[in-house]
């Protein structure tokens, strides 16, 4: 794909599908085995998930304000879930729900090595100037002298234009790649020529999963504001939930789909970090245990 124009510098929040087209970035939908590094099955529901969230009657969802008998974690989940639904789900409330889900699944562990942050800005170079990406949430590995990016979340309120959220996710990943290599230079470590980040886009309470591999060539093209002829593939996994007819509108609200989505997040946790908080995206099958 040849382009005569140059990339225009812009903040990550302003990236759209046109920017992906200009950088020759293509989103490819994959099945479970392809996306999760050759693993044909998902792990079990994480033990931290209260059983009450998996067995509720979908025709009569619990009243979070009246169900005092529910465990606090279950009540907190249902409150955040209600906040993220279309009738009053602002982007801030959806980001709050995403943050809660990441914590509930255990992405940050005991917080000694990892942390989940909301609206943590990442600075990156585009067309000769510094610009800012502001992911809804990000998972970072605690390192010195600065933390390093591992996962990004973007949120959106319209499924018809959700592809723009994917573009923002790519901007986040490019920023994460540049930032992580800067930290490696500060630590006198070798820079990476390519790095893969897991990403999640929430449209209200409906998550779709991505893997974004940023190469040095892609990063340099963005830095210089030049279009790239070499194609970059962004891998997408749309969860094949038991009740797909409710997924777009209800996402994790439908209890019939909830267990499967929790398992998807658990698989992503294994994909992103090992129990020691190290990257395992270099290849191989995640050790579901």
Secondary structure, DSSP 8 states (H G I E B T S, - for coil): ----S------GGG--HHHHHHTTEEEEE--HHHHTTT--S-----TTS-THHHHS-TTS---TTT-TTS-HHHHHHHHHHHHTSTTT--HHHHHHHHHHHHHHHTTTTTSSSEEEEES-EEEEEETTEEEEEE-SEEEEE--SSS-EEEEEEEEES-GGGTHHHHHHHHHHHHHHHHHHHHHHHHTT----SEEEEEEEEEETTEEEEEEEEEEHHHHHHHHHT----S-EEEEEE----TTGGGHHHHGGGSHHHHHHHHHHHHHHHHHHB-TTS-B-TTSS-----
